[in-house]
Amino acid sequence: MPLPLTELHSLVIQTIPIHRKNLIEDLENILSVKNKPTDKKIYTQYLRVILKHIPQRELKNKDPEWMWICQEVFSDSFNK
């Protein structure tokens, strides 16, 4: 069972730099949709937003740390 989206969102938002306003707004908009937070589709939409804002390749050491942490938080949320 995945981590509730509200908890996942809280962890992800903590990792994203404030200057990444578009990403933060896009993620906030996902939560404002009238879908149920436990609906599997909303997790997919949430991931798509994250992927839209990070490189479409494997992350490299030179990529910002927030991208690595965000990826780990999302991945780990399904392993708990």
C-alpha positions in Angstrom: 0.0 0.0 0.0 1.5 3.3 -1.0 2.1 6.2 1.4 -1.0 8.5 1.4 -0.6 11.2 -1.3 -0.9 14.0 1.3 2.1 12.6 3.2 4.0 11.9 0.0 3.3 15.5 -1.2 4.5 16.9 2.1 7.8 15.1 1.8 8.3 16.0 -1.9 7.5 19.7 -1.3 10.1 19.8 1.4 12.8 18.8 -1.1 11.9 21.2 -3.9 13.7 24.5 -3.9 11.4 27.6 -3.5 12.6 29.0 -6.8 11.0 26.0 -8.6 7.6 27.7 -8.4 6.1 26.1 -11.5 6.8 22.6 -10.2 5.3 23.4 -6.8 2.2 25.0 -8.3 1.8 22.0 -10.7 2.0 19.6 -7.8 -0.4 21.7 -5.7 -2.9 21.7 -8.5 -2.9 17.8 -8.6 -4.0 17.8 -5.0 -6.7 20.4 -5.6 -8.4 18.1 -8.2 -11.5 16.5 -6.9 -10.1 13.0 -7.2 -9.8 10.9 -4.1 -6.2 11.1 -2.6 -6.0 7.3 -2.6 -7.1 7.0 -6.2 -4.2 5.3 -8.2 -4.7 7.7 -11.1 -3.7 10.7 -9.0 -0.4 9.1 -8.1 0.3 8.6 -11.8 -0.7 12.3 -12.5 1.6 13.4 -9.7 4.5 11.4 -11.0 4.0 12.8 -14.5 4.2 16.3 -13.1 7.5 15.5 -11.3 8.9 13.9 -14.5 7.9 16.9 -16.5 10.3 19.0 -14.4 13.3 16.7 -14.2 15.5 15.4 -17.0 14.0 12.5 -19.1 17.0 10.3 -18.5 18.7 8.7 -15.6 19.8 11.2 -13.1 23.5 12.0 -13.0 25.8 13.1 -10.2 25.7 16.7 -11.5 21.9 16.9 -11.3 20.6 18.9 -8.3 20.2 17.0 -5.1 16.5 17.9 -4.8 15.8 15.8 -8.0 17.5 12.8 -6.4 15.7 13.2 -3.1 12.3 13.7 -4.9 12.9 10.6 -6.9 13.8 8.6 -3.8 10.8 9.9 -1.8 8.4 9.0 -4.5 9.9 5.5 -5.0 10.1 4.8 -1.3 6.5 5.8 -0.8 5.5 2.5 -2.5 7.9 0.4 -0.5 6.4 1.2 2.9 
